[in-house]
Amino acid sequence: MSEMHVLLVHGFGGSGPWHWQQWLSGRLDELGVTCEMPRLPKQDQPVLQEWLAVLRARLEDVPAESELVVAAHSCGAALWLHHAATIHGTARRADRVLLVAPPGPDWRHPDVQGIVPYPVDAHALRRAAGSTRLVIGSGDPYLSVQDGHYLAENMRVALDVIPDGEHLNTDAGYGPWPAVLRWVSHGTTPVADRFETQPQTGGAAPSTFRLV
């Protein structure tokens, strides 16, 4: 069985010490799983090409025999969509990707250059990863549930909607998040909230596609 290598991709402003990505990194380390979360440059004033360069360098460093799992939050999820849409055929492919609370397609911020809007390309996502899953929270100020369903349907990926999850960040109470640890470790789906409440699901199943 191949060893697992987990890459966590933070968003705009980084992931603070109480963020679920930091918690996940610590738990994986305790379990002996290789996990890294590179500090992307200018995290408070991100530039797309600079972030892409770091992401791709880290992906290429992952041993070919490792199972590569990616969990990206917010603008980090948007970064993955740019990566998927612009990679060449020999790029390192992820086995599984979890996109958590990307900003909505209409979100803008003066300090974020080029990351939003982002491409929504189902074929590109399949080139970039064996499977991709989208997790969003209702009440997210940056992404409506309606836009989340739109993204999942057009990306042809499975969707979990966490009730009252908001932006699924520290402010929303998402430090420890056991369901994400299970997803990373075992591919367990759907991804429940931090209280283990089952989410609303939608998007595309692995072999079918349906509107919800």
C-alpha positions in Angstrom: 0.0 0.0 0.0 1.4 3.4 -1.0 2.2 6.0 1.6 0.0 9.0 1.8 1.2 12.6 1.3 -1.2 15.4 2.2 -1.0 18.9 0.9 -3.0 21.6 2.6 -3.6 24.8 0.7 -4.5 27.9 2.7 -6.5 30.8 1.5 -6.4 34.6 1.6 -4.7 35.7 4.8 -3.4 32.2 5.6 -4.8 29.7 8.2 -4.3 30.9 11.8 -3.3 28.6 14.7 -6.9 27.6 15.5 -7.9 26.9 11.9 -9.0 23.4 10.9 -6.1 23.1 8.5 -3.7 23.6 11.4 -5.6 21.1 13.5 -5.6 18.6 10.7 -1.9 19.0 10.1 -1.2 18.2 13.8 -3.5 15.2 13.8 -1.9 13.8 10.7 1.6 14.3 12.1 0.5 12.3 15.2 -0.6 9.5 12.9 2.7 9.5 11.1 1.2 10.8 7.8 3.3 13.2 5.7 1.5 16.5 5.6 2.6 19.9 4.5 1.0 23.3 4.3 3.3 25.7 2.4 3.1 29.3 3.3 2.1 30.9 0.0 3.8 34.3 -0.7 2.1 37.6 0.1 -0.8 35.8 1.8 -2.5 39.1 2.5 -2.0 40.4 -1.1 -1.9 37.2 -3.2 -0.9 37.2 -6.8 -2.1 34.2 -8.9 1.1 33.3 -10.7 3.2 33.5 -7.5 0.8 31.2 -5.7 0.6 28.8 -8.6 4.4 28.5 -8.8 4.6 27.4 -5.1 1.7 25.0 -5.4 3.2 23.3 -8.5 6.6 23.1 -7.1 5.2 21.3 -4.0 3.2 19.0 -6.1 6.2 18.0 -8.2 8.2 17.2 -5.0 5.6 14.6 -4.0 7.0 11.1 -4.7 5.4 9.4 -7.6 4.5 6.3 -5.6 2.7 8.3 -2.8 -1.0 8.7 -2.6 -1.5 12.5 -3.0 -4.4 14.1 -1.1 -5.1 17.8 -1.3 -7.4 19.8 1.0 -7.7 23.5 -0.1 -9.7 26.2 1.7 -11.2 29.4 0.3 -8.9 31.2 -2.1 -6.7 28.0 -1.9 -9.6 26.1 -3.5 -9.9 28.8 -6.2 -6.1 28.4 -6.7 -6.6 24.7 -7.3 -9.2 25.4 -10.0 -6.7 27.7 -11.8 -4.0 25.0 -11.5 -6.3 22.3 -12.9 -7.3 24.5 -15.9 -3.8 25.3 -16.9 -1.6 22.2 -16.2 0.2 20.3 -18.9 -0.1 16.6 -19.5 2.9 15.5 -17.4 1.9 17.4 -14.3 1.7 15.5 -11.0 -1.9 14.3 -10.6 -3.6 14.2 -7.2 -5.5 11.1 -6.1 -8.2 13.0 -4.2 -9.0 16.7 -3.7 -11.3 18.4 -1.2 -12.3 22.0 -2.1 -13.7 23.8 1.0 -15.6 27.0 0.8 -14.2 28.6 -2.3 -15.2 32.3 -2.8 -18.2 32.8 -5.0 -17.7 33.6 -8.7 -18.8 37.2 -8.1 -16.6 37.8 -5.0 -13.9 40.5 -5.4 -11.3 42.0 -3.1 -8.8 44.8 -4.0 -5.9 42.9 -2.5 -6.5 39.6 -4.4 -5.1 39.6 -7.9 -6.2 37.1 -10.5 -7.5 34.4 -8.2 -11.1 35.3 -8.6 -12.9 34.8 -11.0 -11.6 31.3 -11.6 -12.3 28.7 -14.3 -14.9 26.1 -13.8 -13.8 23.2 -16.0 -15.0 19.7 -15.3 -12.6 18.0 -17.7 -9.7 19.9 -16.2 -10.6 18.8 -12.7 -10.5 15.2 -13.9 -7.1 15.7 -15.4 -5.8 17.2 -12.2 -7.2 14.6 -9.8 -8.8 11.2 -9.6 -11.7 12.5 -7.6 -12.8 16.0 -6.3 -15.3 16.9 -3.7 -16.8 20.3 -2.8 -17.8 21.2 0.7 -19.5 24.5 1.5 -21.4 26.0 4.4 -24.8 27.7 4.4 -24.6 31.3 5.5 -21.2 31.8 3.9 -20.8 35.5 3.3 -18.6 34.8 0.3 -20.5 31.9 -1.4 -24.2 31.4 -1.5 -25.6 27.9 -1.4 -27.1 28.5 -4.8 -23.7 29.4 -6.2 -22.3 26.3 -4.5 -24.8 24.1 -6.3 -23.9 25.8 -9.5 -20.2 25.1 -9.1 -20.8 21.5 -8.2 -23.0 20.9 -11.1 -20.7 22.6 -13.6 -17.6 21.0 -12.1 -19.4 17.6 -12.0 -18.3 16.9 -8.5 -20.1 15.7 -5.3 -21.2 18.5 -3.0 -21.7 18.6 0.8 -23.5 21.6 2.3 -22.8 22.1 6.0 -25.9 23.7 7.7 -24.8 27.0 9.3 -21.2 26.3 8.4 -20.7 29.8 7.0 -17.1 30.1 5.6 -15.9 26.9 7.4 -13.1 28.8 9.1 -12.1 29.7 12.6 -14.7 32.4 12.9 -17.4 29.8 12.1 -15.9 27.5 14.8 -14.0 25.2 12.5 -10.9 24.2 14.4 -11.1 20.5 15.2 -13.1 18.8 12.4 -13.0 15.0 12.7 -15.0 14.4 9.4 -12.2 16.0 7.4 -9.6 13.9 9.1 -11.7 10.8 8.1 -12.0 12.0 4.6 -8.3 12.6 4.3 -7.4 9.3 5.9 -10.1 7.0 4.3 -12.1 9.0 1.7 -15.1 8.8 4.0 -18.1 10.7 2.6 -20.2 12.7 2.9 -18.2 15.2 4.9 -20.1 16.0 8.1 -19.9 19.2 10.2 -17.8 19.5 13.3 -20.7 18.2 15.4 -21.0 15.1 13.1 -24.3 16.2 11.7 -24.9 14.7 8.3 -24.8 17.4 5.6 -27.1 18.0 2.7 -25.6 16.4 -0.4 -25.7 17.1 -4.1 -23.6 17.6 -7.2 -22.3 14.6 -9.2 -22.0 11.1 -7.8 -18.9 9.2 -9.0 -20.7 7.6 -11.9 -23.8 9.7 -12.3 -24.8 13.3 -12.5 -28.0 14.8 -11.1 -29.4 18.2 -10.3 -30.6 18.8 -6.7 
